[in-house]
């Protein structure tokens, strides 16, 4: 039996969001989604070997916003 494909919705394109995302990747800060089910995700952040998971889950209209929000936070925190 094949698994259903999970749809996290469109990522959108905002230049500043993607710059922050790339900065995190280059600086070993991983911000990603972890499925709770087919329509809910946690945000997982791995920074300097420490893993944090959001207590709340987010739907497909919000998950990418949250991922980019955390990327912007870390980018701003360490570059300004």
Buried (B, 14 or more C-beta within 10 A) or exposed (E): EEEEEEEBEEBEEEEEBBEBBEBBEEEEBEBEBEEEEEBBBBBBBBBEEEEEEBEEBBEBEBBBBBBBBBBBBBBEEEEE
